[in-house]
Amino acid sequence: MSTDNSVLEQDYNEPIRPYSQKELEYMKEQLFRSLRIGNICAEHKECEHFYKVKDNGRKEKEMKEKDNLDVGNCSVCWKISRTPRHLKENAKRLIYSFSTNKSDYLSFISVSTEISYYKWLYLEFM
């Protein structure tokens, strides 16, 4: 994906109608299915980043083998290093927005932020 179409450059658009919790959950499920994201969440103590890892991916296997959610090599830190300089601050704001949203109640903005976070993490600047 080129930087011209980066999720880091997109503005948030308010929804034109209310979304139910089931609709928002469905949006998240579709994202996780399309990116093959599993339920295991990597947590890195040193940088405090966290993210769900790819289902049956190398990191998930390593986490299961070592029985540890912090196996080093933070994908978020690595992704920041690969993000073009003019988008790094946007990436850091996205990470902050994602990491500070820990409510079980879904909102359109929280789901939109999570979708942008995982698209940036797993699709952009490869």
C-alpha positions in Angstrom: 0.0 0.0 0.0 1.5 3.4 -0.9 1.6 6.3 1.5 -0.9 8.2 -0.6 -3.6 5.9 0.7 -2.3 5.5 4.3 -4.8 5.1 7.1 -2.6 7.6 8.9 -3.6 10.3 6.6 -7.4 9.7 6.7 -9.7 11.9 8.7 -12.2 10.5 11.1 -15.8 10.7 9.7 -18.6 10.8 12.1 -21.2 8.1 11.4 -24.5 9.3 9.9 -26.5 6.8 11.9 -26.2 5.0 15.2 -24.5 1.6 15.2 -25.6 -1.3 17.4 -23.1 -3.3 19.5 -23.6 -6.2 17.2 -22.8 -4.2 14.1 -19.7 -2.8 15.7 -18.6 -6.3 16.8 -19.3 -7.6 13.3 -17.0 -4.9 11.9 -14.2 -6.0 14.2 -14.8 -9.7 13.3 -14.6 -8.9 9.6 -11.3 -7.0 10.2 -9.8 -9.9 12.2 -10.9 -12.5 9.7 -9.6 -10.5 6.7 -6.2 -9.9 8.3 -6.1 -13.4 9.9 -5.7 -11.9 13.4 -6.1 -14.3 16.3 -7.1 -13.9 19.9 -3.7 -13.9 21.5 -2.4 -10.5 22.4 1.3 -9.7 22.6 2.3 -7.4 25.4 5.7 -5.8 25.5 6.8 -4.5 28.9 9.6 -2.3 27.8 7.6 -0.2 25.3 4.2 -1.0 26.7 2.7 -1.8 23.2 0.2 -4.5 22.8 -1.6 -6.0 19.8 -3.3 -9.2 18.7 -1.0 -11.4 16.6 -1.6 -13.2 13.4 -3.4 -16.5 13.9 -1.0 -19.4 13.5 1.8 -16.9 12.8 5.5 -17.1 13.9 5.0 -14.8 16.8 1.9 -16.7 18.1 3.9 -20.0 17.9 6.8 -18.5 19.7 4.5 -17.1 22.5 2.9 -20.5 22.9 6.2 -22.3 23.0 7.7 -20.0 25.6 4.4 -19.5 27.5 5.1 -15.8 27.5 3.2 -12.9 26.0 6.4 -10.8 25.7 8.7 -12.6 23.4 10.6 -9.5 22.3 10.7 -7.9 18.9 7.7 -5.6 19.2 5.9 -5.4 15.9 4.6 -1.9 16.7 8.1 -0.5 17.4 9.3 -2.2 14.2 6.4 -0.7 12.2 7.1 2.8 13.5 10.6 2.4 12.3 9.3 1.5 8.8 6.7 4.3 8.7 7.7 7.3 6.5 9.0 10.2 8.6 6.1 12.6 7.7 3.6 10.0 9.1 5.4 9.0 12.3 3.6 11.5 14.5 0.2 10.3 13.1 1.3 6.7 13.8 2.1 7.6 17.4 -1.2 9.4 17.9 -3.0 6.3 16.5 -1.1 4.0 18.8 -2.0 6.2 21.8 -5.7 6.4 20.8 -5.8 2.6 20.4 -4.0 1.9 23.7 -6.0 4.2 25.8 -9.4 2.8 24.7 -9.9 -0.2 27.0 -13.7 -0.1 27.4 -15.8 -3.2 26.9 -18.5 -1.0 25.4 -17.9 -0.5 21.7 -18.3 2.9 20.1 -18.0 3.8 16.4 -14.8 5.8 17.1 -13.2 3.0 19.1 -13.9 0.4 16.4 -12.7 2.8 13.7 -9.5 3.4 15.6 -8.9 -0.3 16.1 -9.5 -1.0 12.4 -7.0 1.8 11.5 -4.5 0.5 14.0 -4.5 -3.1 12.7 -4.5 -2.0 9.0 -1.5 0.2 9.7 0.2 -2.6 11.7 -0.4 -5.4 9.2 -0.9 -3.9 5.8 1.0 -0.7 5.3 4.7 0.0 4.4 5.7 -3.6 4.0 
